[in-house]
Amino acid sequence: MTITNTTQIPLRGDLRIITRNATDHSIIRVWEKKNVITFAGTEAIIKLLAPNDVLGATVQLENQLRSMRFGTSNVVPQRTDTALGAEAVVSALPVRVMFQDADRIIGASGTVEFNAILASGDGNGVTYREAGLFTRGTDADPLITTGAAMFSRQVFADQPKTGAVELEFRWRITLVV
């Protein structure tokens, strides 16, 4: 199943980035913008709502939102995007954060917020310009999974990452009616 038309499940995504001083945790700046929900994101919702044996026994598990990934491209997001424009790599590993249960907060009025933090020692030496929410795929570990789909993507103002700052990404998905 592939969704390629403009019909949408009524979803809204908002990404907020909070840059903090790594020493005293004071806020340096806050950036927020609505994001793009991809066709693959819409397809993941459908598979979660209506699993079907034809889609496989693990379809619900594989389509859970499980990680946030970070990149350096500032190419404008499109609903057809399937990957980050340029995934960031530090020490030969892509910069990816796996969500734990505490990082997925169910809120009022049909909202879920996903939180990822690049602490003072994480992902340094890169200027981040994009992020994406990804489904689980075949494994919970985002470094080894295959088949993960990009649910949503957003580009943002340059976020240079050094040990002096922490970047907190709060991605809110809302079912709107």
Secondary structure, DSSP 8 states (H G I E B T S, - for coil): ----SS---SEEEEEEEEEEETTT--EEEEEEEE-EE-HHHHHHHHHHHS--GGG-TTHHHHTSEEEEEEE-------TT--S-SSB-EETTEE-EEE--GGGEEEETTTEEEEEEEE-TTSSTTEEEEEEEEEE-TT-S-TTT--S--EEEEEEEEEEEE-TTEEEEEEEEEEE--
